């Protein structure tokens, strides 16, 4: 297994809340429209799920 990549970002609370909402609500079709194929779509979904979890841990649970 490859080593995970750690990403750090500084966001305003408003940006973090908006991003948490976006990550929660983006549809499979929305991701697919921006991906080159189905495999990439699932990779992006997995990455967004990790981002959603990190935002939740930071106190930004989408409403």
N, C-alpha and C positions, 0 to 999 in steps of 0.2 A: 504494500500500500504506500502511496506517495505521502510525503509529509504535508500536513495542512498548512495553509497560508494564513497568517494573522494580519488582519487589516484594521487600522485604527483611523477613525474619522472624527472630526469635531463638527457637531451640528447644533443649531439652536434647538431648544425644546420644541418649537413649532415645526421645524424641519424634521426632527426625529419622529414626532407624532404623525405628521403627514406621510413620511416614508413608511412608518409602521402600518398605516391604513392602506397605502398603495400596495405594499407587499402582501397584505392579507387579501386584498380584493382583486389583484390582477388574475385574470383567467388564463386557463391553459391556452385558449385560442389567442389571447393577447400576447402571450410569450411566444407561441408558435409563429405568429406574424413577424416577429423580430429575429427569429432563429433560422439557421440555414437548413436544419432538418429535425426530425423527431428526437434523435439522440441528444442534440444540443438543447432542445426544448426541455427535456427531462433534467439535464445538467443544470440549466438555469433555474428550473423550479427547485431543485435541491439547494442551490446556492441561496435563493431567495428565502427558502425555509430556514436556513441557518441564520440569515440576516434577521428574519422575523423573530427567531428565538433570542438573538443577542439584543435586539431592541426591547423585547419583553423583559429580559433580565435587567435591562437598564431602566425599567419602569415605564416603558412606552408600549402599553398594551392597546392595540387598536380597538376602537369602539365601533 
